[in-house]
Amino acid sequence: MILKSYKRFYNYFLSKDKALTRKLVPIIGFVPANINLFKLAFSHRSGSQEDNQPTALRNNERLEYLGDAILGTIVAEYLFKKYPHAQEGFLTKMRSKIVKRTTLNDIGEKMELDLLLSELNHTRLSRSMLGNAVEALVGAIYLEKGYAATRRYVIKYILRRFLDIHSLEKYDDNYKSQLLEWCQKNGKSVEFKLLAKYKLHKRDRFKVAVLINGEKKAVADDFNKKSAEQLAAEKSLKKLGISSNNP
Amino acid sequence: MILKSYKRFYNYFLSKDKALTRKLVPIIGFVPANINLFKLAFSHRSGSQEDNQPTALRNNERLEYLGDAILGTIVAEYLFKKYPHAQEGFLTKMRSKIVKRTTLNDIGEKMELDLLLSELNHTRLSRSMLGNAVEALVGAIYLEKGYAATRRYVIKYILRRFLDIHSLEKYDDNYKSQLLEWCQKNGKSVEFKLLAKYKLHKRDRFKVAVLINGEKKAVADDFNKKSAEQLAAEKSLKKLGISSNNP
């Protein structure tokens, strides 16, 4: 306890990492005792610098694996208690809306993790690095503070601050059904047409077009037909200028 | 605290559920204070009896949802610490071998949850009810005892007691590649042939045969081609009497 307090004092006032420590404090809400853990949380595979460590310990992938599980459990419990009468199906769907890649990337952006990421990596940032860093950060906080404190952190600093649970409830990520509904309401015909099936990296890939009143509206491809259709439907909704019911 | 102790005393010595309580103790390692939570953990949707509750609170599906997340996290952390130098990919694979349906069903059987399940449900037991009950039980323990105690429980009463981690390391659940390897070694030709694609409950279903030296060895079907092939390969390995490297 005293050792940890000393380490926190050292990191904040004396360490060569004191600038980094001070940037972390508003994001995580406390002064970290083990600053290396948090440096690791922001180290992308491609950008890691120190070569005297085994590969697995030089980047944030292990922390991301741990944090992914812990974040999933905290969200699962939060929803379980927030919706005491909801059925399992609703809870599962809500959970996957919160922990899915695109939501976590958005959260990482709002937390301004890009600043820390670009400071600690010498590589071009991609959007998915943001969501991965959110998970790795949760993993690091868990290792330093345990489950109860991490749960308080996630609820206060992530869920309450950056998520609008009520609009997520209404959020419909089935773009295909949204498009079908809109077309029916507006008396238009709609067709999803498989344009091509080909191989990419030895895997099947599907190219799908959306035809509205027989006219090509959007094209998309993906590794399975369903998600290619979803992508094409999403593009079509955008082109039609339909503000979907999403936040 | 005193209230909980009293409830435990009551459940063990006085309650009408004292027989059930005493059967639970060797499985969970403590006397439950909230016996209803544990009765719920073993109540399958089809078999639930009490009708004065909303549907979602009458069966174990909500507890299963919660327990699934908690079990996943405990296993994730256990592996994270057990393999301090392993890469994320290895950890993820190991975790999914442990928390996958068939492993959990086996664990539920070894825990003899079938006895409790058949006592609390008036329905025929299926194997998947065993794995679901393991998850729901973990959810119930979490609600009664919190994260740290649940982690101790899972490690001591489930992982150490019923899993052989080292044989899981070597365990290869890719039956197709095992079969291909065996055939190549033994100079036999092997072919996976799609026999039929049809609709079941509005979903595509695939029927696949394994031909060895042109002769039909096994047939299997599933909702996607890959798992139909895996199933057919598994059956073929069994028929050929090849002891796979699995526990």
Interface residues (C-beta under 8 A of the other chain):
Chain A: P54 T55 A56 L57 E61 R62 E64 Y65 L66 D68 A69 I70 G72 T73 A76 E77 F80 H85 A86 Q87 E88 L91 T92 R95 G146 Y147 A148
Chain B: P54 T55 A56 L57 E61 R62 E64 Y65 L66 D68 A69 I70 G72 T73 A76 E77 F80 H85 A86 Q87 E88 L91 T92 R95 G146 Y147 A148
